[in-house]
Amino acid sequence: MRKLCLVLLILFGVLALSSVASAQVSVGVSVHIGPPALPVYEQPECPGDGYLWTPGYWAWGPDGYFWVPGTWVIAPRVGFLWTPGYWGWGGGAYLWHAGYWGPHIGFYGGINYGFGYTGEGYGGGYWRGGAFVYNRSVTNVNVTVVHNTYNQTVINNNVTVNRVSYNGGSGGVTARPTPAEQNAAREQHLAPTGIQTQHEHASGSNRALLASANHGQPPIAATAKPGVFSGRDVVAARGASPNARGADRPATASSNARADRPGTAGSNARGANRPAAATREDRPAPRAVNSAGNNRPNAARPAPAADRPARPNAQGPGRPAERPQASQPPRGRPSNAPEPRAQPAPRQNSGPEPKGGKGEERR
């Protein structure tokens, strides 16, 4: 009986060690074609306390690369953090290094997954006692739902920030593990949870998530919970960023979508597409001022010469400064006007106004 118990204990220990060892196996799949660039997307709101963000990644399946949307996952153990997986070049192929849970963040290829995963460590939060505290500067949390928050700027230590999704090889990230990351790799790890595995399998069965179908811009880039691919909490990719900023900066992706914004489109299409310029022809006041100021007849609305007497100046008649005073005779009589009367008194119904004059004085 004692021998049987001893054998069972040894067998149980071997199984336990094998499960831990399998969680620490880094290489899973090897491919001769590099994965696409990381898409740009916004982070769904955190569902509640205890959820940790696991960024999206490109996985390999029978039909090629497919996108596994980023999602919020409950940590399997208090105090454990998620180290994302990554693709790395080695032995003439791209090798997949699976992610894992552990007390510290390990090496994940220097890949900038965004939302606190800048390529080294994690700035999205930390454990304090039995609760996880979220950094609101890089994570989307509702303070009315999640009360353990703080706000701290996350500085990217990478010299070149890009959307490259693999380490090494041609055009890959050149980061190498730090001493702290090497120590984290030797710690006890836990493999992805069952719900994370199901999330990846569900992504692989969705044809819309294939890179060959979405051309690097998956329609489901992130979800609020694993395996939930519909509803208001599903986020689509916003396209590649022209300056290759991180995924936690959605404002970068908006520079690609400026053509969809009416205000921005107007600024790019100056001139013929401006409605204000088209309505300037319908404004009579500015055209009247311009025609009078420049002494040019209005080409659009000509006036008969017989109906309009000639004006001595551009200011027009009827202005007080140019009217003759009642006590003085009018100035500038035409040459064909009759001689003035001997008496300088003002005229009172003495006859018709000579042609070419100013007309009868107004009272």
ABEGO torsion letter per residue (X at the ends): XAAAAAAAAAAAAAAAAAAAAAAABABABBBABBBBBBBBBBBBBBAEBGBBBBBBBBBBBAAEBBBBBBBBBBBABBGBBBBBBBBBBBGGBBBBBBBBBBABBBBAGGBBAEGGBAGBEBAAEBBBEABBBBBAAABBBBAAABABBBBBBBBBABABBBABABBEEBGBBABBBBAAAAAAAABBBBBBBAAAAAAAAAAAABAAABAAAAGGBBABABBABBGBABEAABBBBAEBBAAGBBAABAAAAAAAAAAABAAAAAAABBEAABAAAAAAAABAAAAAAAAAAAGBBBAABBBBAAABBBBABAAEBGBAAABBBAABBBBGBBAABBBBBABABBBBGAEBBBBGBAEBBBX
